[in-house]
Amino acid sequence: MSVDFRTRVDPDQQPVEAGRFFGEDLPAKLDAHQGLIAPGGNSLRLNDLCIEVEGEPWTLRWHGDRASVEPGNGGAAHVRLTAEQLSDLANDQTTPVAFMSSGTLDMPSGRLADFLDWWLVLRGALDGCRIHAAGDVSLETRVPRSFDVDDSDEDMRAFLEEAGYLHIRGLFSKEEMAAVEADYPKAAPHFEKGDRRAWFATTNDGAEHLVRMEGFDAYSDASVQLIDDDRFQRIGRIPGLGHVQRRKPGARIGALDKPIGVVKGISDVPWHKDCSLGRHSYECCSLTVGISVTGADAESGQLRVVPGSHRALIWPAPCLQPGLDLEPVDLPTETGDVTVHLSCTLHMSQPPVERSRKVLYTGFAQRPVDVAAAEAQRQKLHDVRGKAHTTVSQEPGYLGDPGEQDGASNPSR
Ligand SMILES: [Fe+2]
């Protein structure tokens, strides 16, 4: 089992023309991969969906075990795309979640859920991936499980490949975390409203808080020392795939300070895969590492993950897919612990209710074949991600349990 899921490289990307795509290419691929689509497709609620591209409508229909594409608008659900959006969607450079997050999702009828269900069918057809069906993913190892620094890389690799995450206890000392925490107030004056590196959120008392500082490492020598230390660099070697710290100096670390009672903006991101905005087939899996500057539990903003979800083609956000048979686990941490999750592992942070939380995020990524081409495409996603806290608000009190009210019911959220 490897965590290298890449099947595309940027230079091979072909432009997509709507007439040919819906009239020829997509029907052929739906046919070719019908066996990968049908088992999971049958458990989705595939309402007829009209995809209108620059005024030209096409309708996707589900017929029990296969999908068809017809010209015209016969959809109960309806999404409008530009030609560029269709091209990026087909080439896995973007997703419906990215449209929602950037405020460009244009659905005159139907819900984001309708688009997401059909997005699974599109990915199944275009990528030749099996849509997740109940029972497809099983775990041999008991979860949750955590590791000590003395545990072997091989044991951690096996668990990471199977479950999609790691919790390593006590990687750093309380003194090291106190030194990082002391840098928070020194860094904060460098992050102003309107700066795309700064995320702000409003709490129920009307106060606005700086909740995320991207590029914290520019102002915190203590944190730079830690991520350059071999105790930390070891994490990039665990998958055995040559992961590197790709971010440039001054943009390597995001420092989060999660207040209690957020009602506007995003501090605690609901269920998502880090590849939920696109580029899964070019980049996954990268590793996201969280360093617990302060500990976290159910009262103080802990991380939750869905073990095994990296191996499942499912909704990548903004909630648990209805009927998903994979169970979330909580990842409470102590000060100095780290968590590692794959870019395809569903995860969320619970809003703190008793104590606020501080955590650093950074990561490791695989080397692209064509660095310049990958960077150009990645920049589009950075733009979406950088704006998300101004276009999307978290649901106050959202705990991420199955069936809970979520953003999939309201495309405009
Ligand atoms: Fe994430």
Residues whose N, C-alpha, C, O or C-beta is under 5 A from the ligand:
A	BS01	LIG	D274
